[in-house]
């Protein structure tokens, strides 16, 4: 007969069972068994002790012995929640996941407040890929155990389930619980934080988190890969490649890793090395789509368009759903897709669960294909859908979307800080390449004028260098911190930023050139700073008819560093702020600042080009007229067009889209901009130009992530 004093919550049997469970959790299985037998001395038919003996055997690897004890427990008390909880372990060890899930579910039914049961169900469901069930169960576990010692671990698993369902808010809430429980440095917490930053496009945060992850899990390939990816997105391709190379070398038979390294090396502009890496990947795996796609990009940049086209089609044979390949194919073929290719693209876009960034890539390609087929309404609809998808991505980003109020505030601030030219003290002379800055809106002709200037024997094309946007970000932070509002920037500070700028020259192998072009369009924001860092550097501002510029931007898949690019009204607003600021630069910066009208350039190319060349300080070279014949890489959206001589062929590309573009000229005019030239007309329309987006209430300090969260690249 069982003594009733032993059976209560505070009784000896309860104490022994708790003791046995703690011993088992500490892997002291023999001690746990002895405690269970002490229970049997008081209650020979105690089902809880049988369950504990069963789970001790299971966790010791004695599956059949464990099953036998659980069978005895079931005969004694089939409604015991722990019985079904431990049965789930038994079934899992036997590979019977469905039975394991059923047993864990039964445990939660019998004991709806049992933390361990809900946690067990959540773990099993997560491993089975049933993430909705996992998230539900793990959330119930948190509710059942507000002070349970395993609560942080359960929260971490919940975060993992949430991110699998793209539940960003749920992931963040769960991670906060895990971090509050002391897991803030846990590799999996850092992994998930890194993934959140990746999803939102906050590359700066991703880089910092991935670096912490690498420190917490040294040598972990996934962490190194994430760190390399973030650095690549920020424009630090050479560093990214150095970090990622050991991942590829650790298992040299994995083609995907060589292809990924090739992509980073290509970003670092070492085209020959990238080509060799893609070839290496294809030698290991002839059907590696990423390697073939990498070679397609290489050949595009080198002007080998027929070969690039063939490689894109090779990629699509390997992977008919490779949406980037459709985009590249449209670029090199001017949108010429066969009927079968167009149908395959549409099928790929119709698949469920397609990631937003992938969908956008495909929709831009679809628009290009329909444009080539002279279906303007359908083409514009596809581009609109693509841009709507990009706007949603921006809306969920940590850095947010385009903020009109902040952009106007930044313009005001820069004009105030650089209200008048400053003859700053000369910096020490060093043997360096002299920069030529080419600024303006994306798609305004910056690539054309760079190609023409870089055809000169004394000039090397730098392309869209990422250094100056980062330096401008640092400058703005420094100005806020120090209270600097104008005048001469201290010499040592200028030297530090100038050195930072030229370090990118060295990284890209440009440090031995005489002159280097920098055609980063967003450098129009930094002209005042440029004037103090590089007093003699020419700045060429190229301007194009606003509607043509806006249309060209709207139909391209711009990165998150250009959040204004996905809405025609946002493009118009950004254009107006750019025009307003550039008019200010033209007024105060003097002879080293040159404004060039794109339409005038292509209408009388030699005369306008001679003028620009003279303004830079270079002597005239006939080679500049034959820029399209030069054998060099071009790594922008204009890589195809720049292989052609300058012409007026693209001056009225918007003509078929009159109905879709509507009153764009009137809208840009209301912002103070000449609709024909893009010139700033004066202060009369300032109030309209400073308009605020519906959700735009952030101050100046919040825009940095939008504008400078990564290398500002128009691709």
ChimeraX attribute file (.defattr): number of C-alpha atoms within 10 A of each C-alpha:
attribute: neighborCount
match mode: 1-to-1
recipient: residues
	/A:1	6
	/A:2	13
	/A:3	12
	/A:4	10
	/A:5	11
	/A:6	17
	/A:7	15
	/A:8	12
	/A:9	10
	/A:10	10
	/A:11	13
	/A:12	18
	/A:13	27
	/A:14	16
	/A:15	17
	/A:16	20
	/A:17	20
	/A:18	15
	/A:19	16
	/A:20	28
	/A:21	23
	/A:22	15
	/A:23	18
	/A:24	20
	/A:25	13
	/A:26	10
	/A:27	14
	/A:28	14
	/A:29	22
	/A:30	15
	/A:31	15
	/A:32	26
	/A:33	22
	/A:34	14
	/A:35	24
	/A:36	25
	/A:37	19
	/A:38	18
	/A:39	24
	/A:40	16
	/A:41	13
	/A:42	16
	/A:43	17
	/A:44	14
	/A:45	17
	/A:46	21
	/A:47	24
	/A:48	22
	/A:49	28
	/A:50	27
	/A:51	29
	/A:52	27
	/A:53	29
	/A:54	29
	/A:55	29
	/A:56	28
	/A:57	22
	/A:58	21
	/A:59	17
	/A:60	12
	/A:61	12
	/A:62	13
	/A:63	19
	/A:64	13
	/A:65	16
	/A:66	24
	/A:67	21
	/A:68	16
	/A:69	23
	/A:70	28
	/A:71	19
	/A:72	17
	/A:73	25
	/A:74	19
	/A:75	12
	/A:76	15
	/A:77	15
	/A:78	15
	/A:79	15
	/A:80	18
	/A:81	23
	/A:82	25
	/A:83	27
	/A:84	26
	/A:85	26
	/A:86	26
	/A:87	28
	/A:88	28
	/A:89	24
	/A:90	26
	/A:91	19
	/A:92	16
	/A:93	15
	/A:94	12
	/A:95	11
	/A:96	13
	/A:97	19
	/A:98	15
	/A:99	17
	/A:100	26
	/A:101	25
	/A:102	16
	/A:103	25
	/A:104	30
	/A:105	22
	/A:106	21
	/A:107	27
	/A:108	25
	/A:109	14
	/A:110	15
	/A:111	17
	/A:112	16
	/A:113	15
	/A:114	19
	/A:115	23
	/A:116	22
	/A:117	31
	/A:118	31
	/A:119	30
	/A:120	27
	/A:121	29
	/A:122	31
	/A:123	24
	/A:124	24
	/A:125	25
	/A:126	22
	/A:127	13
	/A:128	14
	/A:129	12
	/A:130	16
	/A:131	22
	/A:132	16
	/A:133	18
	/A:134	27
	/A:135	28
	/A:136	17
	/A:137	27
	/A:138	32
	/A:139	20
	/A:140	20
	/A:141	29
	/A:142	22
	/A:143	15
	/A:144	19
	/A:145	18
	/A:146	11
	/A:147	10
	/A:148	13
	/A:149	10
	/A:150	17
	/A:151	22
	/A:152	23
	/A:153	19
	/A:154	28
	/A:155	27
	/A:156	24
	/A:157	25
	/A:158	31
	/A:159	31
	/A:160	25
	/A:161	29
	/A:162	23
	/A:163	20
	/A:164	17
	/A:165	15
	/A:166	13
	/A:167	13
	/A:168	16
	/A:169	13
	/A:170	18
	/A:171	24
	/A:172	17
	/A:173	14
	/A:174	26
	/A:175	27
	/A:176	18
	/A:177	20
	/A:178	24
	/A:179	17
	/A:180	11
	/A:181	15
	/A:182	11
	/A:183	19
	/A:184	17
	/A:185	13
	/A:186	16
	/A:187	20
	/A:188	19
	/A:189	23
	/A:190	24
	/A:191	20
	/A:192	21
	/A:193	22
	/A:194	26
	/A:195	17
	/A:196	22
	/A:197	22
	/A:198	20
	/A:199	19
	/A:200	20
	/A:201	27
	/A:202	25
	/A:203	27
	/A:204	20
	/A:205	20
	/A:206	28
	/A:207	23
	/A:208	15
	/A:209	24
	/A:210	30
	/A:211	20
	/A:212	20
	/A:213	27
	/A:214	21
	/A:215	15
	/A:216	16
	/A:217	17
	/A:218	12
	/A:219	12
	/A:220	14
	/A:221	16
	/A:222	16
	/A:223	25
	/A:224	23
	/A:225	24
	/A:226	25
	/A:227	26
	/A:228	27
	/A:229	25
	/A:230	28
	/A:231	26
	/A:232	24
	/A:233	26
	/A:234	24
	/A:235	21
	/A:236	22
	/A:237	25
	/A:238	22
	/A:239	17
	/A:240	26
	/A:241	24
	/A:242	14
	/A:243	19
	/A:244	25
	/A:245	20
	/A:246	17
	/A:247	20
	/A:248	20
	/A:249	12
	/A:250	11
	/A:251	11
	/A:252	15
	/A:253	14
	/A:254	15
	/A:255	24
	/A:256	20
	/A:257	25
	/A:258	29
	/A:259	29
	/A:260	24
	/A:261	28
	/A:262	30
	/A:263	27
	/A:264	28
	/A:265	25
	/A:266	25
	/A:267	20
	/A:268	22
	/A:269	21
	/A:270	15
	/A:271	21
	/A:272	12
	/A:273	14
	/A:274	26
	/A:275	24
	/A:276	15
	/A:277	25
	/A:278	29
	/A:279	21
	/A:280	19
	/A:281	28
	/A:282	21
	/A:283	13
	/A:284	15
	/A:285	15
	/A:286	14
	/A:287	17
	/A:288	20
	/A:289	25
	/A:290	26
	/A:291	32
	/A:292	28
	/A:293	25
	/A:294	26
	/A:295	28
	/A:296	30
	/A:297	27
	/A:298	26
	/A:299	21
	/A:300	25
	/A:301	21
	/A:302	19
	/A:303	23
	/A:304	15
	/A:305	21
	/A:306	14
	/A:307	16
	/A:308	27
	/A:309	23
	/A:310	14
	/A:311	24
	/A:312	28
	/A:313	21
	/A:314	19
	/A:315	26
	/A:316	23
	/A:317	13
	/A:318	16
	/A:319	15
	/A:320	18
	/A:321	20
	/A:322	21
	/A:323	24
	/A:324	21
	/A:325	29
	/A:326	30
	/A:327	24
	/A:328	23
	/A:329	27
	/A:330	22
	/A:331	23
	/A:332	24
	/A:333	17
	/A:334	15
	/A:335	21
	/A:336	18
	/A:337	21
	/A:338	10
	/A:339	9
	/A:340	9
	/A:341	16
	/A:342	17
	/A:343	13
	/A:344	16
	/A:345	24
	/A:346	15
	/A:347	12
	/A:348	18
	/A:349	20
	/A:350	11
	/A:351	10
	/A:352	7
	/A:353	8
	/A:354	12
	/A:355	9
	/A:356	13
	/A:357	14
	/A:358	17
	/A:359	22
	/A:360	25
	/A:361	26
	/A:362	26
	/A:363	28
	/A:364	27
	/A:365	32
	/A:366	30
	/A:367	28
	/A:368	29
	/A:369	29
	/A:370	21
	/A:371	20
	/A:372	17
	/A:373	14
	/A:374	12
	/A:375	15
	/A:376	21
	/A:377	15
	/A:378	16
	/A:379	24
	/A:380	23
	/A:381	16
	/A:382	24
	/A:383	25
	/A:384	21
	/A:385	18
	/A:386	28
	/A:387	25
	/A:388	15
	/A:389	21
	/A:390	25
	/A:391	21
	/A:392	14
	/A:393	19
	/A:394	23
	/A:395	15
	/A:396	14
	/A:397	19
	/A:398	16
	/A:399	23
	/A:400	22
	/A:401	25
	/A:402	28
	/A:403	27
	/A:404	25
	/A:405	21
	/A:406	23
	/A:407	23
	/A:408	23
	/A:409	19
	/A:410	21
	/A:411	19
	/A:412	15
	/A:413	15
	/A:414	20
	/A:415	20
	/A:416	12
	/A:417	15
	/A:418	21
	/A:419	18
	/A:420	16
	/A:421	16
	/A:422	17
	/A:423	11
	/A:424	16
	/A:425	12
	/A:426	11
	/A:427	15
	/A:428	7
	/A:429	6
	/A:430	6
	/A:431	8
	/A:432	16
	/A:433	18
	/A:434	18
	/A:435	22
	/A:436	25
	/A:437	26
	/A:438	26
	/A:439	26
	/A:440	26
	/A:441	26
	/A:442	27
	/A:443	22
	/A:444	25
	/A:445	26
	/A:446	26
	/A:447	26
	/A:448	24
	/A:449	24
	/A:450	26
	/A:451	24
	/A:452	23
	/A:453	30
	/A:454	23
	/A:455	23
	/A:456	22
	/A:457	12
	/A:458	14
	/A:459	20
	/A:460	24
	/A:461	24
	/A:462	23
	/A:463	23
	/A:464	24
	/A:465	21
	/A:466	23
	/A:467	23
	/A:468	27
	/A:469	23
	/A:470	21
	/A:471	19
	/A:472	20
	/A:473	18
	/A:474	15
	/A:475	19
	/A:476	19
	/A:477	14
	/A:478	13
	/A:479	15
	/A:480	12
	/A:481	9
	/A:482	9
	/A:483	9
	/A:484	14
	/A:485	15
	/A:486	15
	/A:487	15
	/A:488	15
	/A:489	19
	/A:490	11
	/A:491	15
	/A:492	10
	/A:493	13
	/A:494	20
	/A:495	15
	/A:496	12
	/A:497	20
	/A:498	19
	/A:499	13
	/A:500	15
	/A:501	18
	/A:502	18
	/A:503	15
	/A:504	18
	/A:505	21
	/A:506	12
	/A:507	14
	/A:508	16
	/A:509	14
	/A:510	19
	/A:511	18
	/A:512	13
	/A:513	16
	/A:514	15
	/A:515	24
	/A:516	25
	/A:517	25
	/A:518	24
	/A:519	26
	/A:520	27
	/A:521	25
	/A:522	24
	/A:523	27
	/A:524	23
	/A:525	23
	/A:526	18
	/A:527	25
	/A:528	22
	/A:529	21
	/A:530	21
	/A:531	22
	/A:532	24
	/A:533	23
	/A:534	17
	/A:535	17
	/A:536	16
	/A:537	19
	/A:538	23
	/A:539	29
	/A:540	24
	/A:541	27
	/A:542	22
	/A:543	26
	/A:544	25
	/A:545	21
	/A:546	26
	/A:547	24
	/A:548	19
	/A:549	22
	/A:550	27
	/A:551	20
	/A:552	16
	/A:553	22
	/A:554	22
	/A:555	22
	/A:556	23
	/A:557	25
	/A:558	21
	/A:559	17
	/A:560	31
	/A:561	27
	/A:562	22
	/A:563	23
	/A:564	26
	/A:565	29
	/A:566	30
	/A:567	19
	/A:568	20
	/A:569	16
	/A:570	18
	/A:571	25
	/A:572	25
	/A:573	25
	/A:574	21
	/A:575	26
	/A:576	30
	/A:577	27
	/A:578	23
	/A:579	23
	/A:580	25
	/A:581	22
	/A:582	25
	/A:583	17
	/A:584	19
	/A:585	27
	/A:586	17
	/A:587	13
	/A:588	17
	/A:589	20
	/A:590	10
	/A:591	12
	/A:592	17
	/A:593	22
	/A:594	19
	/A:595	18
	/A:596	20
	/A:597	18
	/A:598	23
	/A:599	21
	/A:600	15
	/A:601	21
	/A:602	21
	/A:603	14
	/A:604	13
	/A:605	18
	/A:606	15
	/A:607	12
	/A:608	17
	/A:609	20
	/A:610	18
	/A:611	14
	/A:612	21
	/A:613	17
	/A:614	12
	/A:615	17
	/A:616	20
	/A:617	12
	/A:618	15
	/A:619	11
	/A:620	15
	/A:621	16
	/A:622	11
	/A:623	16
	/A:624	23
	/A:625	19
	/A:626	17
	/A:627	24
	/A:628	20
	/A:629	14
	/A:630	15
	/A:631	11
	/A:632	17
	/A:633	17
	/A:634	22
	/A:635	20
	/A:636	17
	/A:637	18
	/A:638	16
	/A:639	20
	/A:640	20
	/A:641	17
	/A:642	22
	/A:643	20
	/A:644	13
	/A:645	15
	/A:646	22
	/A:647	13
	/A:648	14
	/A:649	8
	/A:650	12
	/A:651	15
	/A:652	11
	/A:653	13
	/A:654	18
	/A:655	11
	/A:656	14
	/A:657	15
	/A:658	11
	/A:659	11
	/A:660	13
	/A:661	16
	/A:662	10
	/A:663	12
	/A:664	19
	/A:665	17
	/A:666	12
	/A:667	17
	/A:668	23
	/A:669	22
	/A:670	18
	/A:671	27
	/A:672	24
	/A:673	27
	/A:674	20
	/A:675	20
	/A:676	14
	/A:677	16
	/A:678	22
	/A:679	23
	/A:680	23
	/A:681	17
	/A:682	13
	/A:683	11
	/A:684	11
	/A:685	16
	/A:686	17
	/A:687	11
	/A:688	16
	/A:689	25
	/A:690	20
	/A:691	15
	/A:692	16
	/A:693	14
	/A:694	9
	/A:695	11
	/A:696	15
	/A:697	13
	/A:698	13
	/A:699	13
	/A:700	17
	/A:701	13
	/A:702	14
	/A:703	23
	/A:704	21
	/A:705	20
	/A:706	26
	/A:707	22
	/A:708	22
	/A:709	22
	/A:710	26
	/A:711	26
	/A:712	27
	/A:713	22
	/A:714	22
	/A:715	14
